[in-house]
């Protein structure tokens, strides 16, 4: 249920809510979320850098 909710929050117009949704994927640390994170195209450079960092973290240390 949590990952499904976060999927919806990634589309929210409020940037802070999208940031929190990305944080949730980071905490879950599951490789199952990589496809979702890779598909994100953030209009804010700082948020895209964060997404890219989370992707690298999960690729390296994520749970299958």
C-alpha angles and dihedrals in degrees: 000000000000097000091047091053091048090054090062092045091055087069096050117124091226107090093207091057091051088049090053091049090054089049088055091055088049092052093047088053091195123152087215088077095054096091090054093048092046090054093056118107108187121200091210114074094212091054093048089051089052092050090050090050092050091049091053091046093051093044089055103036106011127127118246 
